[in-house]
Amino acid sequence: MKTTNDSRLKRYGPIFLILRVTLPALLILMFLHDPVHGFALDSGGRLYLGRGQGFLEVYENGAQVRNLRNVTTWRYSFTIEDDQLLIRRGNELFRLDLDGKLLSQGRITKNAFGWGKSFTDEAGNEYRMTSPFGRAQVVRNGTDLIYQVPTRDWLISLALQILVTVDLIVIPIWAFVLHRKARKARSTANPTMG
């Protein structure tokens, strides 16, 4: 004679199996994922990308030339003005030279500080960060691609989005449908249980 727990295990077993595989994979991908937090360009045309692991990556002519240690790793935005990095975290403002040396630190009194997705250099070129198919890229004047997230980073981000979707949307819907089917089967088998 089958117990209720045996039938539940048989019914929900595939869900638990999928969770046992996807949740560790999700944690690994979250550890590997390093999103772009924004970008800016200096007067020499070097591209600065803000990354989540505490670095600003510096690119020249499409190649990464160095990393600068950032003053923060969490919820920041930045820009470049007069060849100085301005980094905002909350209402704090850090001013650094282009080698990453802290020049000053203070508080922001204005609410407006919307840097990160677009930038206009001194020559009037407009740079925008776009994400076609979830792959971050920086485009100059709407046509010239000057940076694109490496394929490995893009695939990690894509896999992370798929696993989150499966774990948070598909599996609960699947469990709900299975539960409803089992409930209907029980009520059909035993009409007094309603």
trRosetta pair geometry for C-beta under 8 A, 3 or more apart (Angstrom, degrees):
i j d omega theta_ij theta_ji phi_ij phi_ji
2 6 4.7 -125 -163 79 89 132
2 7 5.6 87 146 -50 129 94
3 6 4.8 103 54 1 75 100
3 7 7.4 -147 94 -1 43 84
4 7 5.9 -58 -152 39 35 107
4 8 6.3 34 151 -19 68 107
5 8 5.6 -54 -145 38 33 112
5 9 6.2 36 155 -22 66 105
6 9 5.7 -54 -147 35 30 111
6 10 6.4 29 154 -17 64 106
7 10 5.6 -52 -146 38 33 112
7 11 6.1 31 154 -18 66 109
7 182 7.6 136 142 -140 114 125
8 11 5.7 -58 -144 40 30 109
8 12 5.8 -6 169 12 70 113
9 12 6.7 -67 -128 55 21 85
9 13 5.5 52 162 -65 61 97
10 13 5.8 -24 -137 -11 20 123
11 178 5.5 145 169 174 105 123
11 182 6.0 12 -132 -72 163 134
12 15 4.9 -50 -169 38 72 119
12 16 6.1 71 135 -21 87 99
12 175 6.6 39 -122 -123 104 92
12 178 6.6 147 -82 113 71 152
13 16 5.8 -59 -148 38 33 107
13 17 6.2 34 155 -21 68 107
14 17 5.4 -53 -145 37 34 115
14 18 6.3 35 156 -19 67 103
15 18 5.9 -54 -150 36 30 109
15 19 6.4 28 152 -16 64 107
15 171 5.7 116 -148 -155 98 98
15 174 6.3 173 -93 104 110 121
15 175 5.6 69 -116 -77 162 95
15 178 7.7 -123 -35 15 131 155
16 19 5.6 -54 -145 40 33 112
16 20 6.2 38 154 -24 66 104
17 20 5.7 -52 -147 32 30 112
17 21 6.7 20 155 -11 62 106
18 21 6.0 -63 -153 41 32 105
18 22 5.8 12 161 -7 71 116
18 166 7.3 -120 165 157 124 122
18 171 6.5 -167 96 -98 132 117
19 22 6.0 -60 -126 47 28 98
19 23 5.5 27 177 -22 68 113
19 167 7.0 100 -115 -123 77 93
19 171 6.7 91 -68 -140 96 159
20 23 6.9 -39 -120 31 16 106
20 24 7.5 8 170 -2 47 107
21 24 7.1 -76 -167 40 24 98
21 25 6.4 14 153 -11 64 120
22 25 5.5 -64 -146 45 35 113
22 26 5.8 43 155 -29 71 106
22 163 5.1 171 -165 -150 102 100
22 166 6.0 -124 -134 96 159 127
22 167 5.5 -169 123 -68 134 105
23 26 5.4 -48 -143 32 31 116
23 27 6.6 32 156 -18 62 101
23 167 6.8 112 -79 -114 73 139
24 27 5.6 -52 -149 35 36 111
24 28 6.4 35 153 -18 67 104
25 28 5.7 -54 -149 37 33 111
25 29 6.2 29 155 -16 66 108
25 159 7.7 -95 157 157 112 117
25 163 6.0 -151 102 -112 107 151
26 29 5.9 -57 -145 40 28 108
26 30 6.3 32 155 -23 64 106
26 160 7.0 102 -140 -135 67 68
26 163 4.6 -167 -87 134 92 138
26 164 6.9 118 -133 -68 121 65
26 167 6.5 -10 -65 -23 153 153
27 30 5.7 -52 -146 33 30 113
27 31 6.6 32 153 -20 62 104
28 31 5.7 -56 -156 34 32 112
28 32 6.5 20 151 -11 66 110
29 32 5.6 -60 -144 44 35 106
29 33 5.9 45 155 -36 69 105
29 156 5.6 173 -151 -168 90 84
29 159 5.6 -139 -118 100 148 108
29 160 4.4 -172 138 -81 130 91
29 163 6.7 138 35 27 151 146
30 33 5.7 -45 -139 23 29 117
30 160 6.6 121 -72 -129 60 123
32 156 5.2 -117 110 -148 116 145
33 52 7.9 17 120 46 72 147
33 153 7.8 106 -136 -157 54 76
33 156 5.4 -171 -87 134 73 116
33 157 6.0 109 -131 -86 107 67
33 160 5.5 18 -71 -51 141 159
34 51 5.2 15 164 -171 110 107
34 52 5.1 -157 -152 44 64 99
34 53 5.4 -38 -126 -18 119 109
34 153 6.7 -69 56 -132 87 116
35 51 7.5 160 83 -146 37 59
35 52 5.4 60 47 -30 73 125
35 136 7.7 111 -162 -25 74 147
35 157 7.2 98 -92 -104 83 122
36 39 7.0 -6 176 -49 119 96
36 49 5.5 -61 -136 -171 104 109
36 50 6.7 101 -172 70 59 65
36 51 6.6 -40 -106 -94 50 62
36 129 7.2 -159 116 -151 132 140
36 136 4.7 -162 31 122 136 167
36 149 6.5 -125 -27 -83 125 112
37 50 3.6 -69 66 107 103 115
37 51 6.8 -169 4 -83 98 10
37 52 6.4 131 -44 -68 111 68
37 76 6.4 43 160 71 151 76
37 77 7.0 -145 154 -100 102 51
37 78 7.7 66 109 13 111 97
37 116 6.7 -77 148 -138 62 117
38 49 7.7 170 89 -152 38 50
38 50 4.7 22 51 27 77 126
38 77 5.5 76 -21 -143 160 72
38 78 6.0 162 85 44 130 74
38 79 8.0 -66 145 -69 134 62
38 115 6.2 73 -171 128 151 83
38 116 3.1 -85 -108 -135 123 78
38 117 6.9 -75 -121 -47 86 45
38 129 7.2 -129 -135 -18 46 157
39 47 6.2 -15 -167 -171 117 93
39 48 6.3 152 -157 82 61 57
39 49 5.2 -20 -100 -101 92 62
39 50 7.0 -140 -71 6 42 79
39 116 7.4 89 21 -158 51 45
39 119 6.6 -107 99 -8 81 139
39 127 7.2 -96 102 132 120 131
39 129 5.9 140 18 -67 117 120
39 138 5.5 -61 70 -90 170 136
39 147 7.4 174 -119 53 155 149
40 47 7.9 155 82 -154 33 51
40 48 5.0 -13 61 58 79 110
40 78 6.2 -102 -9 115 131 87
40 79 4.9 143 -96 -147 141 45
40 80 4.2 152 143 -2 132 95
40 85 7.6 148 67 -121 144 77
40 115 7.2 -4 -72 -180 114 123
40 119 5.3 166 -121 -115 59 152
41 45 6.2 -14 -174 -144 119 32
41 46 6.6 156 -152 75 69 40
41 47 5.6 -31 -97 -97 84 55
41 48 7.1 180 -87 13 30 82
41 80 6.7 -123 77 42 28 137
41 119 6.1 143 12 124 90 141
41 121 5.4 -42 82 -85 125 114
41 127 6.4 115 -13 -6 126 158
42 45 7.3 -51 72 16 67 18
42 46 5.1 3 37 52 106 94
42 48 7.0 75 -29 -24 92 114
42 80 5.2 -106 -89 172 65 162
42 83 5.5 63 -157 -120 104 75
42 98 5.8 42 -103 -114 153 136
43 83 5.4 -48 1 -71 112 105
43 121 7.7 139 -111 -165 45 105
43 122 6.2 13 -117 7 86 135
44 60 7.7 -21 124 -119 112 111
45 60 7.5 91 98 -135 85 74
45 121 7.7 18 -98 -128 62 160
46 58 5.6 7 167 -171 122 96
46 59 6.6 161 -165 76 71 45
46 60 4.9 -33 -110 -84 91 86
46 65 7.4 -68 -138 32 121 133
47 58 7.2 150 80 -157 52 45
47 59 4.3 -14 61 59 104 103
47 60 7.7 -175 22 -71 75 38
47 138 6.6 159 -144 70 138 162
47 146 6.4 162 -65 133 144 119
47 147 5.7 -175 147 -45 166 137
48 56 5.1 1 -171 172 100 117
48 57 7.3 153 -156 77 47 47
48 58 5.7 -14 -100 -100 71 71
48 59 7.9 -165 -70 21 27 74
48 68 7.7 -17 -139 24 110 129
48 78 7.5 -78 119 107 126 128
48 80 6.6 117 25 -45 139 124
48 85 7.2 -143 170 -104 170 113
49 56 6.7 157 73 -164 42 62
49 57 4.5 -12 57 56 101 99
49 59 7.0 41 -10 -8 107 111
49 147 7.0 -167 -66 166 127 161
50 56 5.7 -29 -98 -108 56 81
50 70 7.1 79 -141 -97 85 145
50 76 6.8 -140 -167 90 144 102
50 77 7.6 -150 11 -134 171 34
50 78 5.6 143 -69 27 133 119
50 116 7.6 -57 31 -125 136 91
51 54 7.7 -33 90 41 86 29
51 55 5.1 -2 55 69 115 83
51 56 7.1 172 15 -101 80 28
51 57 5.9 60 -22 -17 122 103
52 73 6.2 68 177 -177 52 86
53 73 6.4 -10 -162 -140 15 121
54 69 6.4 -8 149 -155 96 69
54 70 5.0 -153 -170 47 49 99
54 72 7.7 -139 -118 121 72 20
54 73 4.2 -41 -71 -83 77 110
55 67 4.4 -26 -162 -168 130 112
55 68 6.5 135 -162 67 69 46
55 69 6.4 -48 -105 -105 67 36
55 70 5.9 -150 -90 -13 11 98
56 67 7.1 143 70 -163 46 59
56 68 4.3 -14 57 59 100 104
56 70 5.5 115 -29 -73 86 97
56 78 7.4 -59 -100 68 130 164
56 85 7.3 -118 -35 -129 175 151
56 100 7.5 -179 41 -94 117 104
57 64 5.7 -49 -176 -131 109 115
57 66 8.0 171 -155 94 50 40
57 67 5.8 -31 -102 -105 59 75
58 64 7.0 106 76 -156 49 66
58 65 5.4 -58 104 60 97 91
58 66 4.9 1 50 62 119 79
58 67 7.1 -169 11 -88 85 23
58 68 6.4 72 -32 -17 113 101
59 62 6.5 -16 174 -151 116 9
59 63 6.4 161 -153 79 80 26
59 64 5.3 -49 -94 -92 78 51
59 65 6.7 138 -125 3 24 85
59 147 6.2 129 58 -95 166 121
60 63 6.4 -30 67 63 64 78
60 65 4.8 19 14 -26 108 136
62 146 7.1 -131 -84 -170 77 61
62 147 7.4 -178 -124 -88 61 65
64 67 7.9 17 176 -57 116 75
68 85 7.8 178 118 -39 159 164
68 96 7.9 133 167 133 138 148
68 99 7.2 171 -115 172 114 28
68 100 3.8 -177 -160 -74 105 121
69 100 5.7 94 47 -177 71 144
70 73 6.4 126 82 -77 123 59
70 76 7.2 166 172 64 133 160
70 87 6.8 161 -159 -134 92 158
70 100 8.0 -96 -79 -137 32 108
71 87 5.8 148 39 86 113 148
71 89 7.5 -129 101 -13 99 132
71 94 4.7 -141 44 -166 162 177
71 96 7.1 -170 -31 -53 119 130
71 102 6.7 91 -87 -90 127 112
72 75 7.9 -60 145 63 128 56
72 76 4.8 134 88 -59 122 139
72 87 6.7 169 27 150 106 127
72 89 4.4 122 -45 -71 176 146
72 94 7.6 169 -10 1 106 143
73 76 7.7 -163 145 0 2 123
74 89 7.1 70 78 -141 71 118
75 89 6.5 101 93 -143 77 77
75 90 7.4 62 107 -51 117 69
76 87 5.7 5 179 -177 128 95
76 88 6.2 158 -159 81 73 51
76 89 4.6 -37 -98 -83 94 83
77 87 7.6 169 88 -153 36 54
77 88 5.1 -10 60 57 82 105
77 113 6.6 144 74 139 132 97
77 114 7.7 -64 162 -154 165 23
77 115 4.7 143 155 69 114 90
77 116 4.7 -79 -140 -54 106 117
78 85 6.0 -7 -173 -172 123 93
78 86 6.2 161 -154 85 68 53
78 87 4.3 -18 -99 -103 107 68
78 88 6.8 -178 -81 16 51 70
78 115 6.2 -110 85 108 19 138
78 116 7.5 88 40 -83 51 78
79 85 7.8 160 85 -152 33 52
79 86 5.3 -9 60 57 79 103
79 115 4.1 -115 -50 -135 108 150
79 116 8.0 -92 -65 -48 83 49
79 119 6.9 169 -134 -113 94 107
80 83 6.7 10 178 -114 108 25
80 84 6.8 157 -154 72 67 33
80 85 5.8 -36 -98 -95 76 53
80 86 7.2 169 -98 13 23 80
80 98 7.7 41 -133 -94 122 97
81 84 6.1 -29 72 59 66 86
81 86 5.8 17 16 -15 106 126
83 97 7.8 13 135 -154 85 68
83 98 5.8 -51 178 -39 84 124
84 95 5.6 10 159 -170 128 92
84 96 6.6 158 -171 75 78 39
84 97 6.2 -54 -119 -106 77 42
84 98 7.2 -110 -105 -45 33 73
84 103 6.7 -51 -147 19 126 151
85 94 7.8 -6 111 107 94 89
85 95 7.2 151 81 -158 57 42
85 96 4.3 -15 60 62 109 97
85 97 7.4 22 15 98 90 7
85 98 6.7 131 -28 -94 97 50
85 100 7.6 10 23 -99 147 46
86 93 6.4 -18 -167 -166 92 100
86 94 7.4 152 -158 78 42 52
86 95 5.9 -12 -102 -102 69 71
86 115 7.8 132 87 -15 104 166
87 93 7.4 145 76 -158 46 49
87 94 4.4 -18 62 61 99 103
87 96 6.7 21 -2 2 114 114
88 91 8.0 -17 -165 -127 97 17
88 92 6.9 152 -154 81 53 54
88 93 5.6 -19 -99 -101 75 69
88 94 7.8 -167 -74 21 29 74
88 108 6.4 20 -129 -40 114 146
88 113 5.3 110 -84 162 175 143
88 115 7.4 129 18 35 122 117
89 92 5.0 -13 66 61 82 107
89 94 7.4 26 7 -7 100 110
91 107 5.6 19 137 -159 97 85
91 108 4.9 -133 -163 49 67 91
92 105 6.8 -8 -174 -171 102 94
92 106 7.5 159 -156 90 60 30
92 107 6.4 -50 -105 -105 48 55
92 108 7.2 -60 1 -5 3 92
93 105 7.1 163 86 -155 54 48
93 106 5.3 -18 61 68 99 77
93 107 6.8 105 13 -163 93 6
93 108 5.0 110 -40 -58 113 91
94 102 6.4 -64 -168 -130 105 96
94 104 7.7 172 -155 91 44 50
94 105 5.3 -10 -107 -107 70 83
95 102 7.6 94 77 -163 53 58
95 103 4.6 -63 108 67 95 107
95 104 4.5 13 46 52 115 87
95 105 7.4 -151 21 -70 73 39
95 106 7.9 15 -8 14 105 98
96 100 5.7 -12 174 -148 136 29
96 101 6.1 150 -159 71 83 37
96 102 5.6 -46 -99 -97 85 41
96 103 6.0 166 -111 2 24 90
97 100 7.2 -40 72 25 69 21
97 101 4.9 5 34 52 107 94
97 103 5.9 105 -37 -50 78 115
102 105 6.7 -6 -174 -46 119 101
108 113 6.2 -13 -165 -57 158 145
110 113 6.9 134 95 -46 94 90
115 119 7.6 46 -155 -85 88 91
116 129 7.3 -58 146 23 63 142
117 128 6.8 10 155 -155 73 70
117 129 5.0 -110 -145 47 56 105
118 126 6.8 -12 -169 -173 104 93
118 127 6.7 156 -158 86 54 58
118 128 5.0 -12 -105 -105 85 72
118 129 7.2 -128 -65 14 46 76
119 126 7.7 152 82 -158 43 50
119 127 4.6 -14 63 61 90 108
120 124 6.6 -13 -176 -145 105 32
120 125 6.9 166 -151 81 60 42
120 126 5.2 -23 -99 -101 85 66
120 127 7.3 -176 -81 19 34 75
121 124 7.2 -47 74 19 69 19
121 125 5.0 7 36 53 108 94
121 127 7.2 62 -26 -12 94 112
125 140 5.5 -10 175 -163 120 104
125 141 5.8 -74 -151 -49 81 99
126 140 7.3 138 79 -160 46 53
126 141 5.8 104 51 -89 79 51
126 142 7.4 27 82 -30 110 80
127 138 5.7 7 -177 -177 108 102
127 139 7.0 160 -152 79 59 40
127 140 5.4 -27 -97 -99 79 65
127 146 7.3 -50 -129 34 114 137
128 138 7.3 166 83 -150 34 57
128 139 5.5 -19 61 59 85 91
128 142 7.3 36 21 -82 126 56
129 136 6.2 -8 -172 -162 104 95
129 137 7.2 161 -151 81 59 35
129 138 5.5 -31 -94 -95 69 71
129 139 8.0 154 -98 16 21 75
130 136 7.6 156 85 -146 37 48
130 137 5.8 -21 64 63 82 86
130 139 6.0 5 9 2 116 121
131 134 5.7 5 167 -129 107 21
131 135 6.3 155 -158 59 63 32
131 136 5.2 -23 -98 -87 88 56
131 137 7.3 155 -92 16 38 72
132 135 6.2 -26 73 52 66 91
132 137 7.2 -16 22 19 92 122
134 154 6.9 129 108 -158 88 86
134 157 5.9 -171 154 119 115 119
134 158 5.8 133 91 -85 144 80
134 161 6.6 -102 -127 -8 157 158
135 148 6.5 19 150 -170 111 96
135 149 5.5 -148 -167 49 73 110
135 154 4.4 7 -111 -125 96 131
135 157 7.8 152 -93 66 54 136
136 148 7.5 159 96 -153 52 48
136 149 4.6 76 56 -32 85 121
136 154 7.9 -157 22 -94 68 91
137 145 6.0 -34 176 -142 129 100
137 147 6.2 174 -155 95 60 60
137 148 4.2 -9 -107 -104 103 73
137 149 6.8 -105 -67 -1 62 75
138 145 7.6 112 79 -159 52 55
138 146 5.2 -51 97 66 100 94
138 147 4.2 31 33 46 107 103
138 148 7.9 -138 24 -64 63 45
139 142 6.2 41 134 -130 121 14
139 143 6.9 134 -178 37 110 12
139 144 6.5 139 -165 71 66 47
139 145 5.7 -35 -104 -95 77 53
139 146 7.0 153 -113 11 23 82
140 143 7.5 -44 82 60 64 59
140 144 4.1 -25 59 69 99 110
140 146 5.4 63 -22 -26 107 123
141 144 6.1 42 48 16 93 102
145 148 6.1 4 -180 -45 121 107
149 153 4.9 -108 171 87 105 122
149 154 5.1 130 102 -61 113 91
149 157 7.7 12 135 2 156 142
150 153 4.9 87 64 11 84 103
150 154 6.9 -154 96 -7 41 90
151 154 5.6 -59 -146 39 32 112
151 155 6.1 31 158 -19 68 107
152 155 6.0 -57 -147 37 27 108
152 156 6.5 28 154 -19 63 105
153 156 5.7 -53 -149 34 32 113
153 157 6.4 32 153 -18 64 106
154 157 5.7 -56 -151 37 32 111
154 158 6.2 32 152 -20 66 107
155 158 5.5 -51 -142 38 33 114
155 159 6.2 34 157 -18 66 105
156 159 5.9 -55 -146 38 28 109
156 160 6.2 32 153 -22 63 108
157 160 5.6 -54 -148 35 30 115
157 161 6.5 29 154 -18 64 105
158 161 5.8 -55 -151 35 30 110
158 162 6.5 29 152 -17 64 106
159 162 5.7 -55 -147 37 33 111
159 163 6.2 29 157 -17 67 107
160 163 6.0 -56 -144 38 28 107
160 164 6.3 28 157 -18 63 107
161 164 5.8 -54 -145 37 29 111
161 165 6.4 32 154 -20 63 106
162 165 5.7 -56 -152 36 30 113
162 166 6.4 28 153 -17 66 106
163 166 5.6 -52 -145 37 34 111
163 167 6.0 25 160 -12 68 111
164 167 6.0 -60 -140 44 27 105
164 168 5.7 -1 170 4 66 119
165 168 6.6 -70 -131 50 18 92
165 169 5.4 -32 -172 30 61 120
165 170 6.6 56 137 -14 74 103
166 169 7.2 -60 -101 53 9 79
166 170 4.8 -36 -140 38 51 127
166 171 6.3 63 157 -27 66 97
167 170 7.8 21 -16 46 16 87
167 171 5.8 -7 -138 13 32 132
168 171 7.7 57 -3 39 10 98
168 172 7.2 -14 175 -2 33 119
169 172 6.7 -74 -154 39 17 101
169 173 6.5 8 161 -12 59 114
170 173 6.0 -66 -152 40 28 108
170 174 6.0 28 155 -21 67 111
171 174 5.5 -54 -142 38 31 114
171 175 6.2 33 158 -19 66 105
172 175 5.6 -53 -144 37 32 111
172 176 6.3 35 156 -21 65 105
173 176 5.7 -54 -149 35 31 113
173 177 6.4 31 153 -18 65 105
174 177 5.9 -54 -148 36 30 110
174 178 6.4 28 155 -16 64 107
175 178 5.8 -56 -147 39 31 111
175 179 6.2 34 154 -22 65 107
176 179 5.6 -54 -148 35 29 113
176 180 6.4 29 154 -19 64 105
177 180 5.8 -54 -148 36 31 111
177 181 6.4 31 153 -19 65 106
178 181 5.7 -54 -147 36 32 112
178 182 6.3 30 156 -17 66 106
179 182 5.9 -56 -148 38 29 109
179 183 6.2 29 154 -20 64 108
180 183 5.7 -55 -145 37 30 112
180 184 6.2 30 155 -18 65 107
181 184 5.8 -56 -147 38 29 110
181 185 6.2 30 154 -20 65 107
182 185 5.6 -53 -145 37 31 112
182 186 6.4 33 154 -20 64 104
183 186 5.8 -53 -149 35 30 111
183 187 6.4 25 154 -15 64 107
184 187 5.8 -56 -145 39 31 107
184 188 6.2 31 154 -19 65 107
185 188 5.8 -55 -145 38 29 110
185 189 6.1 26 156 -16 65 110
186 189 5.8 -58 -143 41 29 107
186 190 6.1 -28 173 35 66 102
186 193 5.9 -67 142 90 99 150
187 190 6.9 -76 -129 67 23 67
187 191 6.9 56 173 -115 63 40
187 193 5.7 -130 -105 80 61 96
187 194 6.0 54 -130 -125 111 17
188 191 7.4 9 -146 -76 22 72
190 193 4.5 53 103 -6 110 116
191 194 7.7 37 173 -59 48 65
